[in-house]
């Protein structure tokens, strides 16, 4: 039934009404001439029904013989839609340009995903492939995936293998990290370990590479909970020991606090310049002036990629900040004291959350007497799996 309706919309049809005369004779004459008529209704002495475009033209003779008068009520379908906009050539040209541009842009790389990394930072992996020419907007047919991955591997210490896969408009970088141990230390290699949770949270994903799974996705775990056991019981009742290995992604909560007395605050981080750049594929639109770092200044960049429903698009906003360490005067203002507390808090939190994805956060700086206190708490998604040697 759906295909019949679709075919009628593509070919077009007419809703008409007919009155006076003899409706039964009119319908019989139309059937005799092979005129298709459907959805017939009769109300208050008036007949209404649907027919094709050619059918309506052919029913003049049956209507005349049955002494019926007909009138078009509604017109439906593609032929009437295109006829309505026949003089608007710009719409057709715009549609052709849009479809051509969409087909052309689909041949470029829209997003770059990194999979399999744990110890090696994602930024390091992206930079290694960027040195080999991989970037958003690169044409897919110009990429030699095998050669690019082979060359990038030489710039990635701690990675034993990597591959570059092209999936549609997404470039997917898959890596395999080294275990980071001294191969000559045989005794160390043979020591069995368990995988436990380093923090309290709710498991979102648990991938066990070695050992026996001890937890489930969706389970709430506390620090020290066993996730993958390195002690495995065989079917015959004997026990064997392995080095368990797993990746556990969990929703966690964090809280940091730092207090700075006025007497110990010696310097603060001062933001000299902040700029933004909006990027879409090959196009960049800077907002504000571009400043270059001077001696003693640090250039920091953070990129926010537009990713609706978790799917990255080639649209991002890059924020650029120029930072410098500014010494405090002997008479420190309350504002500078608060900034010192914030700087100290950031130094402590960075090591703990540098690989985490912050989903919700709340920061606060308060001043009590001559002491500034900075607090930062929120929710994050991170890998909480850590190895713990099995006790003898």
C-alpha positions in Angstrom: 0.0 0.0 0.0 2.9 2.3 0.8 4.4 1.9 -2.7 1.1 2.6 -4.3 0.8 5.9 -2.4 4.3 6.8 -3.3 3.7 6.1 -7.0 0.6 8.2 -6.9 2.5 11.1 -5.3 5.3 10.8 -7.9 2.8 10.8 -10.8 0.4 13.3 -9.2 -3.3 13.0 -8.6 -6.4 15.2 -8.2 -9.2 15.3 -5.7 -12.4 16.4 -7.5 -16.1 16.8 -6.7 -19.2 16.2 -9.0 -22.8 17.1 -8.5 -26.2 17.1 -10.3 -27.0 14.4 -12.9 -26.7 10.7 -12.1 -23.6 9.7 -10.0 -24.1 5.9 -10.4 -24.1 6.3 -14.2 -21.1 8.6 -14.1 -19.0 6.1 -12.1 -20.1 3.2 -14.4 -19.1 5.2 -17.5 -15.7 6.0 -15.9 -15.1 2.4 -15.1 -16.0 1.4 -18.6 -13.4 3.8 -20.0 -10.7 2.5 -17.5 -10.5 5.8 -15.6 -9.0 5.0 -12.1 -11.1 6.4 -9.3 -10.6 5.8 -5.5 -11.5 7.1 -2.1 -15.1 7.8 -3.3 -17.4 9.7 -0.9 -21.0 10.9 -1.2 -22.3 13.6 1.1 -25.2 16.1 0.7 -25.8 15.2 -2.9 -22.2 15.7 -3.9 -19.7 13.1 -4.9 -16.0 13.5 -4.2 -13.1 11.2 -5.2 -9.5 11.0 -6.4 -8.2 10.3 -9.9 -5.1 10.7 -11.9 -4.2 13.7 -14.0 -5.0 11.9 -17.3 -8.1 10.4 -15.6 -9.6 13.8 -14.9 -9.0 14.9 -18.4 -10.7 11.8 -19.8 -13.8 12.0 -17.6 -15.3 14.9 -19.5 -17.3 12.6 -21.8 -18.7 10.4 -19.0 -19.6 13.5 -17.0 -21.5 15.0 -20.0 -23.4 11.7 -20.6 -24.4 11.5 -17.0 -25.3 15.2 -16.8 -22.7 15.7 -14.1 -20.6 18.8 -13.4 -17.1 18.4 -12.1 -14.7 20.7 -10.3 -11.1 20.2 -9.0 -10.8 20.5 -5.2 -7.1 19.7 -4.5 -4.0 18.8 -6.4 -1.3 16.5 -5.0 2.0 15.1 -6.1 5.4 16.0 -7.5 4.2 17.4 -10.9 2.1 20.1 -9.2 5.0 20.9 -6.8 7.5 21.4 -9.6 5.0 23.3 -11.7 4.4 25.7 -8.8 8.2 26.6 -8.6 9.0 26.3 -12.3 10.0 30.0 -12.5 12.3 29.8 -9.4 15.4 28.6 -11.2 17.5 29.7 -8.2 16.0 26.9 -6.0 17.1 24.3 -8.6 20.5 25.8 -9.0 20.9 26.0 -5.2 19.9 22.3 -4.8 22.3 21.2 -7.4 25.1 23.2 -5.8 24.3 21.8 -2.4 24.2 18.2 -3.5 27.4 18.7 -5.5 29.1 20.3 -2.5 27.9 17.5 -0.2 29.2 14.8 -2.5 32.5 16.6 -2.8 32.9 17.3 1.0 32.1 13.7 1.8 35.4 12.7 0.1 37.3 14.6 2.8 38.2 13.7 6.4 35.7 15.2 8.7 36.9 13.8 12.0 39.8 11.9 13.6 39.2 9.3 16.3 41.9 7.7 18.4 41.2 4.2 19.9 43.3 1.9 22.1 45.4 4.5 23.9 45.7 4.5 27.7 49.2 5.6 28.8 50.0 7.5 25.7 48.1 10.9 25.5 45.7 11.3 22.6 47.2 14.7 21.8 50.6 13.0 21.3 49.1 10.5 18.9 47.3 13.2 16.9 50.5 15.3 16.7 52.5 12.3 15.4 49.9 11.7 12.6 49.6 15.5 11.9 53.4 15.5 11.2 52.7 12.9 8.5 50.0 15.1 6.9 46.8 13.8 8.5 44.4 16.6 9.3 40.7 17.5 9.0 39.9 18.4 5.4 42.4 16.1 3.8 41.1 14.3 0.7 40.6 10.6 1.4 42.0 9.4 -1.9 45.3 11.2 -1.1 45.9 9.2 2.0 48.2 6.2 2.0 46.9 4.7 5.3 49.5 2.0 5.6 52.5 4.2 4.9 51.2 7.0 7.1 50.7 4.7 10.1 54.2 3.2 9.6 55.8 6.6 9.5 53.8 7.9 12.5 54.8 4.8 14.6 58.4 6.1 14.6 57.3 9.2 16.5 55.3 7.3 19.2 57.4 6.0 22.0 55.5 3.5 24.1 53.4 2.3 21.1 54.2 -1.1 19.6 51.7 -1.1 16.7 49.3 1.4 15.0 46.9 1.4 12.1 44.9 4.1 10.2 41.5 3.1 9.0 39.2 5.2 6.9 35.6 4.7 7.7 33.5 7.1 5.6 34.6 10.6 6.5 36.2 9.5 9.7 39.9 8.7 10.1 40.2 6.1 12.8 43.7 5.7 14.5 44.0 2.4 16.3 47.1 1.8 18.5 48.5 -1.0 20.6 50.7 0.2 23.5 53.8 -1.4 24.9 53.6 -3.0 28.4 56.3 -0.5 29.5 58.3 -3.2 31.4 61.9 -4.3 31.1 61.9 -7.4 29.0 65.1 -8.6 30.6 63.5 -8.6 34.0 62.0 -12.1 33.7 61.0 -12.4 37.4 59.0 -9.2 37.1 57.2 -10.4 34.0 56.1 -13.6 35.8 54.5 -11.8 38.8 50.7 -12.2 38.7 48.6 -9.1 39.1 45.0 -8.2 39.7 43.2 -5.2 38.2 41.4 -3.1 40.8 39.5 0.1 40.8 41.6 3.1 41.7 38.5 5.3 42.4 34.9 5.1 43.4 32.4 5.3 40.5 29.9 3.5 38.3 31.3 1.4 35.5 30.4 2.5 31.9 32.6 0.0 30.1 34.8 -2.9 31.2 37.1 -4.6 28.7 39.0 -7.6 30.1 42.1 -8.5 28.0 43.6 -11.0 30.5 42.3 -12.6 33.7 38.8 -13.4 35.0 36.1 -10.7 34.9 34.9 -9.8 38.4 32.6 -6.8 37.8 29.8 -5.8 35.4 28.9 -2.7 33.4 26.6 -0.5 35.4 27.9 -1.7 38.7 28.9 0.8 41.4 32.4 0.1 42.6 34.6 1.6 45.4 38.3 2.1 45.4 40.0 -1.3 45.7 37.2 -3.3 44.1 38.5 -6.3 42.1 37.7 -5.8 38.4 39.8 -8.6 36.8 41.4 -11.4 38.8 44.8 -12.8 38.0 44.0 -16.0 39.9 42.1 -18.4 37.6 40.8 -21.8 38.8 41.0 -24.6 36.1 38.4 -27.2 35.5 40.4 -29.8 37.3 40.5 -27.7 40.5 44.0 -26.5 40.1 44.9 -22.8 40.1 47.0 -20.8 37.7 48.2 -17.2 37.9 48.2 -14.7 35.1 48.9 -11.0 34.7 45.4 -9.5 34.5 44.8 -6.6 32.1 41.7 -4.6 31.6 40.2 -1.2 30.7 37.5 0.1 33.0 35.7 3.4 32.1 33.7 4.7 34.9 31.7 7.8 36.0 33.6 9.2 38.9 33.5 12.3 41.2 36.4 14.5 42.1 37.1 17.1 44.7 40.1 19.3 45.2 40.8 22.0 47.7 43.8 24.4 48.2 44.3 27.1 50.7 46.9 29.9 50.3 47.8 32.3 53.1 48.5 35.9 52.0 52.1 35.7 53.3 53.1 32.7 51.0 51.5 33.9 47.8 54.4 35.1 45.6 53.2 35.0 42.0 50.1 34.5 39.9 49.2 33.4 36.4 48.1 36.4 34.4 46.2 36.0 31.1 47.6 38.5 28.7 45.5 37.7 25.6 42.6 35.4 24.7 41.6 34.7 21.1 39.2 32.3 19.3 39.4 30.6 15.9 36.3 28.9 14.4 37.3 26.1 12.0 35.3 24.2 9.4 37.2 21.7 7.2 39.8 24.0 5.5 38.3 27.3 6.6 39.4 29.2 9.6 37.7 32.4 11.0 39.7 34.2 13.7 37.8 36.2 16.2 39.9 39.0 17.7 43.6 39.8 17.2 46.3 37.1 17.0 49.1 37.6 19.6 52.5 35.8 19.7 54.1 34.7 22.9 56.9 36.8 24.2 59.8 35.6 26.4 58.5 34.2 29.7 55.0 33.6 28.3 53.2 30.3 27.6 50.8 29.7 24.7 47.9 27.4 25.6 45.3 26.1 23.1 42.1 24.2 23.8 39.9 22.9 21.0 36.2 22.2 21.5 34.8 19.9 18.7 31.1 20.0 17.9 30.0 16.4 18.3 26.2 15.9 18.5 25.2 12.5 19.9 28.9 11.6 20.1 29.6 11.9 16.4 32.4 14.4 15.7 31.8 16.9 12.9 34.5 19.1 11.2 33.4 22.1 13.2 35.4 23.3 16.1 36.3 26.4 18.2 39.9 26.8 19.3 40.6 29.1 22.3 44.1 30.5 22.5 45.5 32.0 25.8 48.8 33.7 26.4 49.8 33.1 30.1 52.6 34.6 32.0 53.8 34.2 35.6 53.4 37.6 37.2 55.1 38.4 40.6 52.9 39.8 43.3 53.6 43.1 44.9 54.3 43.2 48.7 50.7 44.4 49.3 48.7 41.7 47.6 45.2 42.4 46.6 42.4 40.0 47.4 41.9 39.2 43.7 45.6 38.2 43.3 45.4 36.1 46.4 42.4 34.2 45.0 44.2 33.7 41.7 47.2 32.2 43.5 44.9 29.7 45.2 43.4 28.8 41.8 46.8 28.3 40.3 48.0 26.0 43.1 44.7 24.0 42.8 45.2 23.6 39.1 48.7 22.2 39.5 47.4 19.5 41.8 44.3 18.6 39.8 46.1 18.4 36.4 48.1 15.3 37.2 45.0 13.5 38.4 42.5 14.6 35.7 44.7 15.1 32.6 43.3 11.9 30.9 39.8 12.3 32.3 36.7 13.7 30.4 35.1 16.3 32.7 31.3 16.1 32.3 30.2 18.5 35.1 32.1 20.8 37.4 31.8 23.6 39.9 34.6 25.8 41.1 34.6 28.3 44.0 37.2 30.6 45.5 36.5 32.1 48.9 38.5 34.6 51.1 38.5 34.2 54.8 40.7 36.7 56.6 44.2 36.5 55.0 43.6 33.0 53.5 42.2 32.2 50.0 40.6 28.8 49.5 39.9 27.3 46.1 37.7 24.3 45.7 36.9 22.4 42.5 34.5 19.4 42.4 32.5 17.7 39.7 31.9 14.5 37.7 34.3 12.9 35.2 34.6 9.9 33.0 38.0 8.1 33.2 39.8 4.8 33.3 40.0 3.6 36.9 41.8 0.3 36.2 45.1 -0.1 38.0 47.3 -3.2 38.5 48.0 -4.7 41.9 50.4 -7.5 42.5 48.7 -10.7 43.8 49.8 -11.3 47.4 51.7 -14.6 47.9 
